[in-house]
Amino acid sequence: MKPLPKSLWASTATPPVTYPPLAAHVAADCVIVGGGFTGLSTALHLAERGVRVVLIEANEPGWGASGRNGGQVIPGLKLGPSEMRAKYGDERGRRLTTTVGATADLVFDLINRHNIDCDAVRNGWIQGAPGPKGMAEVQSRVEEWSAEGADVAALDADEVRARVGGGDYVGAYLHRGGGTVNPLSYARGLARAAAAAGAQIHGDSRALSLERVGQSWKVSTSGGSVTAPKAVLCTNGYTDNLWPGLAETVIPVLSSVVATEPLSDNLRKMILPGREGVSETRRVLNWFSIDGKGRLVFGGRANQEETEDPNAFSPVMARLKSLMPILGEPRIQFRWAGHVAITTDHVPHLNELAPNLYAGLGYNGRGVAMSTMMGKLLADRVGGARAEDIPFPTTSIERIPFHGWRATGIALAIGWKRLQDRLNP
Ligand SMILES: Cc1cc2nc3c(=O)[nH]c(=O)nc-3n(C[C@H](O)[C@H](O)[C@H](O)COP(=O)(O)OP(=O)(O)OC[C@H]3O[C@@H](n4cnc5c(N)ncnc54)[C@H](O)[C@@H]3O)c2cc1C
């Protein structure tokens, strides 16, 4: 079992519960592999319906991206309502719009319903636009989501500067339904709620094989096995070779984060006094927020190696200093990184890998809210809903060509996107 990275969240989250490793051969109605938001939400929603569910996690619940992210609860996908209708047709596009528009509601409802102590703040999500291309996106997003009844607005340069206390934005999109959480506390709270509802959770239990046995799926670990008629893989950017080809459907990109020491009272009055989450319309973007003790959490793209070496975080530090000059030389308390799973079509995937074997993954850095919703949809499907009743299209897996060359591909794509960001911001 690998320890959590030495992140801000690992040091400030609610205490972990130890879930014992799987040590027997057990039968269930559904076996879930992966204990991040996707797996935990699937387990919770199934257990609440009385389904016997066993979840196995290689490390501890929340160890993956779910316990390392920026904690920004972002409603919606990168695709807007009209793009969803164009891509999926009118009827499915509308259902999908309703579903992705409700993802943040689902997160905050679960937090309330299960009393999850995770420093939840629902004061909005800001997406800053550094230039005309970004501002055009903001305007069309505001128009489209307002028409859907979402609580959104466009901010001008002065308004966004007053809220953010920095940035180089000519304006921004504000979704008042977004917010922030301590993501590791949220994951631990989901695990506690799922276990209380009857889900059996095992940490330190890597799934080593997955095979069809009669009408069931059998997942084996070094200590035991789970046999169930239905199985769900929720391994996202940490997908290994448990199911052939699944890892090649997403590109795992390392995203790096730094957290400052708590800011002075003076700075706290200027930098995000409302504690909104902030991201950008840039193609290679940075994002930031303020934690409960007034630390600035700032993330973005650095390198492709997971390391604690401060030098590896210099691209993130350079962006932090240029966007927040008011900080001077920021004093950093925590540095960590995690894998974001990118899809080439920019939408998450709900795969049916084989009969009664499902996977949900590929949130493109917007998974706090979306993966929670995906878990609910996966639970619906496992619970008997037909594929056509699920708003997300159910697809078989499509491997990304030249996946083995992804490191080179990522470097080239990022260089190209940075150039576009400069030429057409
Ligand atoms: C640095 C960073 C910042 C981000 N910021 C944001 C943000 O601010 N807002 C937002 O919406 N999204 C953000 N994201 C994305 C978000 O964190 C993810 O989309 C979301 O957590 C995905 O959850 P998941 O459960 O699908 O995957 P994960 O949380 O990655 O969980 C997968 C789990 O599967 C387990 N696993 C893998 N293989 C096996 C196996 N064989 N057997 C058993 N277990 C296995 C792993 O140990 C892991 O715990 C960020 C991601 C990162 C990395």
The ligand as a Gaussian input file, in Angstrom:
#p B3LYP/6-31G(d) Opt

LIG

0 1
 C       -3.830000      17.774000      -8.932000
 C       -5.267000      17.610000      -9.342000
 C       -6.138000      18.676000      -9.223000
 C       -7.480000      18.536000      -9.591000
 N       -8.336000      19.551000      -9.318000
 C       -9.656000      19.385000      -9.533000
 C      -10.589000      20.370000      -9.110000
 O      -10.222000      21.365000      -8.462000
 N      -11.894000      20.190000      -9.429000
 C      -12.334000      19.084000     -10.091000
 O      -13.526000      18.973000     -10.370000
 N      -11.479000      18.090000     -10.433000
 C      -10.166000      18.195000     -10.151000
 N       -9.309000      17.186000     -10.445000
 C       -9.852000      15.938000     -11.007000
 C      -10.502000      15.034000      -9.929000
 O       -9.669000      14.945000      -8.810000
 C      -10.752000      13.646000     -10.509000
 O      -11.477000      13.745000     -11.702000
 C      -11.526000      12.731000      -9.558000
 O      -10.953000      12.727000      -8.279000
 C      -11.574000      11.328000     -10.130000
 O      -12.031000      10.444000      -9.147000
 P      -11.979000       8.888000      -9.418000
 O      -12.634000       8.223000      -8.266000
 O      -12.539000       8.567000     -10.752000
 O      -10.423000       8.528000      -9.501000
 P       -9.300000       8.514000      -8.365000
 O       -9.640000       9.397000      -7.241000
 O       -7.998000       8.728000      -9.032000
 O       -9.376000       7.034000      -7.779000
 C       -8.916000       5.908000      -8.471000
 C       -8.536000       4.877000      -7.406000
 O       -8.377000       3.596000      -8.026000
 C       -7.419000       2.897000      -7.271000
 N       -6.944000       1.774000      -8.087000
 C       -6.315000       1.811000      -9.289000
 N       -6.064000       0.551000      -9.738000
 C       -6.558000      -0.294000      -8.786000
 C       -6.596000      -1.708000      -8.671000
 N       -6.078000      -2.536000      -9.618000
 N       -7.154000      -2.259000      -7.552000
 C       -7.697000      -1.466000      -6.582000
 N       -7.673000      -0.103000      -6.661000
 C       -7.114000       0.473000      -7.749000
 C       -6.350000       3.941000      -6.961000
 O       -5.568000       3.566000      -5.851000
 C       -7.207000       5.194000      -6.721000
 O       -7.437000       5.416000      -5.334000
 C       -7.951000      17.301000     -10.119000
 C       -7.071000      16.227000     -10.244000
 C       -5.748000      16.367000      -9.840000
 C       -4.827000      15.189000      -9.947000

